[in-house]
């Protein structure tokens, strides 16, 4: 004879009283910002890339003091010397901020802990822009120190001939370069390919544009609407006219905004392995 076990009357109320499992709260965006910023420094390549900002600024300033015409050195001389290596180093930070997730195979962990990919990418973008602004302030401080040292060596008065608006234009030019690096990182998601792509953009395309301007009068007159480098380089050493600002906006739309939207779509729809 088989005995059948009946549930006790108290079991049903206990099961009914068990609370439903709630979904965990999303990670605060401030924490995502902090983690993504720390990831930019944690790796050996990231650390030395950040350190190269200070190293390049010091080397450029020292060479300007030693090799420049000391009677004509001004703050602009040091800013121009420091700005050249910054225009190369800063876009690499934008590239690696994105591609490191795939080259170091951390994308799966990142997007598992923070499933919302737009929040992660937004944090990366804000961190890149913040690092670019701080890096330019550091470079400005090193250049100012070099100007003071040169003034003490030569006995001449230190000339501070860079206005705040001029410095803001230089920061904007470098930030646009970093955004191009971010765009290439989103499109390629591979560090070597994105870095090569940036050097093609920054070194090869300007030469092609100049050659086309010599051969075609139409391009010479209207190339600024399509060549981002042509109008971006004006930010370093001149005051832009209204038409040149419009050209910068149109070229930025074509080279930064639209490719970034395409890159974001690719990242959001791609399978992370």
SULBEL-V146978 format. One record per residue. N is the residue number from 1. SS is DSSP state (h for helix, s for strand, l for the rest). OMEGA is omega in whole degrees, 0 to 359 (NA if undefined). NEAR is the number of other ideal C-beta (glycine too) atoms within 12 Angstrom. Layout:
n:N ss:SS omega:OMEGA near:NEAR
n:N ss:SS omega:OMEGA near:NEAR
This chain:
n:1 ss:l omega:184 near:3
n:2 ss:l omega:179 near:4
n:3 ss:l omega:178 near:5
n:4 ss:l omega:181 near:6
n:5 ss:l omega:178 near:7
n:6 ss:l omega:177 near:8
n:7 ss:l omega:179 near:11
n:8 ss:l omega:181 near:10
n:9 ss:h omega:183 near:9
n:10 ss:h omega:185 near:10
n:11 ss:h omega:182 near:13
n:12 ss:h omega:178 near:12
n:13 ss:h omega:181 near:11
n:14 ss:h omega:179 near:12
n:15 ss:h omega:180 near:12
n:16 ss:h omega:182 near:10
n:17 ss:h omega:182 near:10
n:18 ss:l omega:182 near:10
n:19 ss:l omega:178 near:8
n:20 ss:l omega:180 near:7
n:21 ss:l omega:182 near:6
n:22 ss:l omega:178 near:6
n:23 ss:l omega:179 near:7
n:24 ss:l omega:179 near:9
n:25 ss:l omega:179 near:7
n:26 ss:l omega:179 near:15
n:27 ss:l omega:180 near:22
n:28 ss:l omega:183 near:13
n:29 ss:h omega:178 near:19
n:30 ss:h omega:178 near:15
n:31 ss:h omega:177 near:18
n:32 ss:h omega:177 near:30
n:33 ss:h omega:182 near:27
n:34 ss:h omega:182 near:18
n:35 ss:h omega:181 near:25
n:36 ss:h omega:177 near:35
n:37 ss:h omega:180 near:26
n:38 ss:h omega:179 near:19
n:39 ss:h omega:178 near:31
n:40 ss:h omega:181 near:38
n:41 ss:h omega:191 near:24
n:42 ss:h omega:183 near:18
n:43 ss:l omega:180 near:21
n:44 ss:h omega:179 near:13
n:45 ss:h omega:179 near:24
n:46 ss:h omega:180 near:29
n:47 ss:h omega:183 near:19
n:48 ss:h omega:175 near:19
n:49 ss:h omega:176 near:33
n:50 ss:h omega:179 near:32
n:51 ss:h omega:181 near:19
n:52 ss:h omega:177 near:25
n:53 ss:h omega:179 near:39
n:54 ss:h omega:182 near:26
n:55 ss:h omega:180 near:23
n:56 ss:h omega:179 near:31
n:57 ss:h omega:181 near:35
n:58 ss:h omega:180 near:26
n:59 ss:h omega:180 near:23
n:60 ss:h omega:179 near:33
n:61 ss:h omega:180 near:38
n:62 ss:h omega:179 near:22
n:63 ss:h omega:178 near:21
n:64 ss:h omega:179 near:35
n:65 ss:h omega:185 near:28
n:66 ss:h omega:189 near:17
n:67 ss:h omega:183 near:15
n:68 ss:l omega:175 near:25
n:69 ss:l omega:190 near:14
n:70 ss:l omega:179 near:21
n:71 ss:l omega:182 near:15
n:72 ss:l omega:180 near:14
n:73 ss:l omega:175 near:35
n:74 ss:l omega:178 near:29
n:75 ss:h omega:179 near:31
n:76 ss:h omega:178 near:29
n:77 ss:h omega:181 near:33
n:78 ss:h omega:179 near:38
n:79 ss:h omega:179 near:38
n:80 ss:h omega:180 near:27
n:81 ss:h omega:181 near:33
n:82 ss:h omega:184 near:45
n:83 ss:h omega:182 near:39
n:84 ss:h omega:177 near:28
n:85 ss:h omega:179 near:30
n:86 ss:h omega:181 near:41
n:87 ss:h omega:177 near:39
n:88 ss:h omega:186 near:27
n:89 ss:h omega:187 near:38
n:90 ss:h omega:177 near:46
n:91 ss:h omega:177 near:41
n:92 ss:h omega:176 near:45
n:93 ss:h omega:177 near:50
n:94 ss:h omega:179 near:44
n:95 ss:h omega:187 near:47
n:96 ss:h omega:178 near:44
n:97 ss:h omega:180 near:47
n:98 ss:h omega:188 near:49
n:99 ss:h omega:181 near:40
n:100 ss:h omega:179 near:33
n:101 ss:h omega:181 near:35
n:102 ss:h omega:181 near:30
n:103 ss:h omega:178 near:24
n:104 ss:l omega:176 near:24
n:105 ss:l omega:177 near:14
n:106 ss:l omega:184 near:23
n:107 ss:h omega:181 near:27
n:108 ss:h omega:178 near:18
n:109 ss:h omega:182 near:16
n:110 ss:h omega:184 near:29
n:111 ss:h omega:171 near:25
n:112 ss:h omega:180 near:14
n:113 ss:h omega:177 near:20
n:114 ss:l omega:186 near:29
n:115 ss:l omega:181 near:19
n:116 ss:l omega:182 near:18
n:117 ss:h omega:178 near:29
n:118 ss:h omega:180 near:19
n:119 ss:h omega:179 near:26
n:120 ss:h omega:181 near:37
n:121 ss:h omega:177 near:35
n:122 ss:h omega:178 near:22
n:123 ss:h omega:178 near:33
n:124 ss:h omega:182 near:43
n:125 ss:h omega:179 near:35
n:126 ss:h omega:178 near:27
n:127 ss:h omega:179 near:35
n:128 ss:h omega:180 near:43
n:129 ss:h omega:179 near:30
n:130 ss:h omega:178 near:26
n:131 ss:h omega:179 near:39
n:132 ss:h omega:180 near:39
n:133 ss:h omega:180 near:26
n:134 ss:h omega:179 near:26
n:135 ss:h omega:179 near:41
n:136 ss:h omega:176 near:36
n:137 ss:h omega:177 near:24
n:138 ss:h omega:179 near:29
n:139 ss:h omega:178 near:40
n:140 ss:h omega:179 near:33
n:141 ss:h omega:178 near:24
n:142 ss:h omega:178 near:34
n:143 ss:h omega:177 near:42
n:144 ss:h omega:177 near:28
n:145 ss:h omega:177 near:25
n:146 ss:h omega:178 near:37
n:147 ss:h omega:179 near:35
n:148 ss:h omega:179 near:24
n:149 ss:h omega:179 near:24
n:150 ss:h omega:178 near:34
n:151 ss:h omega:179 near:24
n:152 ss:h omega:181 near:16
n:153 ss:h omega:184 near:18
n:154 ss:h omega:184 near:20
n:155 ss:l omega:178 near:10
n:156 ss:l omega:176 near:18
n:157 ss:l omega:178 near:16
n:158 ss:l omega:180 near:25
n:159 ss:l omega:180 near:21
n:160 ss:l omega:190 near:22
n:161 ss:l omega:175 near:19
n:162 ss:l omega:179 near:29
n:163 ss:l omega:180 near:14
n:164 ss:h omega:179 near:11
n:165 ss:h omega:178 near:14
n:166 ss:h omega:178 near:26
n:167 ss:h omega:177 near:29
n:168 ss:h omega:177 near:21
n:169 ss:h omega:179 near:30
n:170 ss:h omega:177 near:39
n:171 ss:h omega:180 near:33
n:172 ss:h omega:180 near:29
n:173 ss:h omega:180 near:36
n:174 ss:h omega:177 near:45
n:175 ss:h omega:176 near:35
n:176 ss:h omega:176 near:40
n:177 ss:h omega:178 near:43
n:178 ss:h omega:179 near:44
n:179 ss:h omega:175 near:39
n:180 ss:h omega:176 near:45
n:181 ss:h omega:177 near:47
n:182 ss:h omega:180 near:43
n:183 ss:h omega:180 near:41
n:184 ss:h omega:176 near:39
n:185 ss:h omega:178 near:42
n:186 ss:h omega:183 near:39
n:187 ss:h omega:185 near:31
n:188 ss:h omega:183 near:30
n:189 ss:l omega:179 near:33
n:190 ss:l omega:188 near:22
n:191 ss:h omega:180 near:30
n:192 ss:h omega:182 near:19
n:193 ss:h omega:181 near:21
n:194 ss:h omega:179 near:34
n:195 ss:h omega:176 near:31
n:196 ss:h omega:178 near:19
n:197 ss:h omega:179 near:32
n:198 ss:h omega:181 near:38
n:199 ss:h omega:173 near:23
n:200 ss:h omega:179 near:19
n:201 ss:h omega:188 near:32
n:202 ss:h omega:186 near:33
n:203 ss:h omega:185 near:19
n:204 ss:h omega:184 near:16
n:205 ss:h omega:177 near:26
n:206 ss:h omega:178 near:22
n:207 ss:h omega:177 near:17
n:208 ss:h omega:180 near:21
n:209 ss:h omega:179 near:29
n:210 ss:h omega:179 near:20
n:211 ss:h omega:179 near:16
n:212 ss:h omega:179 near:21
n:213 ss:h omega:178 near:21
n:214 ss:h omega:184 near:13
n:215 ss:h omega:185 near:13
n:216 ss:l omega:179 near:15
n:217 ss:h omega:181 near:11
n:218 ss:h omega:180 near:12
n:219 ss:h omega:178 near:20
n:220 ss:h omega:181 near:17
n:221 ss:h omega:188 near:15
n:222 ss:h omega:183 near:21
n:223 ss:h omega:181 near:28
n:224 ss:h omega:179 near:30
n:225 ss:h omega:185 near:25
n:226 ss:l omega:183 near:25
n:227 ss:l omega:182 near:32
n:228 ss:h omega:181 near:36
n:229 ss:h omega:183 near:34
n:230 ss:h omega:180 near:31
n:231 ss:h omega:179 near:35
n:232 ss:h omega:180 near:39
n:233 ss:h omega:177 near:31
n:234 ss:h omega:180 near:27
n:235 ss:h omega:184 near:33
n:236 ss:h omega:191 near:31
n:237 ss:h omega:180 near:18
n:238 ss:l omega:176 near:17
n:239 ss:l omega:185 near:15
n:240 ss:l omega:174 near:26
n:241 ss:l omega:179 near:13
n:242 ss:h omega:179 near:10
n:243 ss:h omega:180 near:16
n:244 ss:h omega:174 near:22
n:245 ss:h omega:177 near:22
n:246 ss:h omega:177 near:17
n:247 ss:h omega:178 near:29
n:248 ss:h omega:179 near:32
n:249 ss:h omega:180 near:23
n:250 ss:h omega:179 near:24
n:251 ss:h omega:177 near:33
n:252 ss:h omega:176 near:32
n:253 ss:h omega:183 near:20
n:254 ss:h omega:187 near:23
n:255 ss:h omega:184 near:35
n:256 ss:h omega:189 near:33
n:257 ss:h omega:183 near:21
n:258 ss:h omega:176 near:18
n:259 ss:h omega:178 near:28
n:260 ss:h omega:177 near:32
n:261 ss:h omega:177 near:19
n:262 ss:h omega:179 near:20
n:263 ss:h omega:177 near:35
n:264 ss:h omega:179 near:27
n:265 ss:h omega:179 near:17
n:266 ss:h omega:181 near:22
n:267 ss:h omega:182 near:33
n:268 ss:h omega:184 near:20
n:269 ss:h omega:184 near:11
n:270 ss:l omega:177 near:20
n:271 ss:l omega:180 near:12
n:272 ss:l omega:182 near:20
n:273 ss:l omega:NA near:10
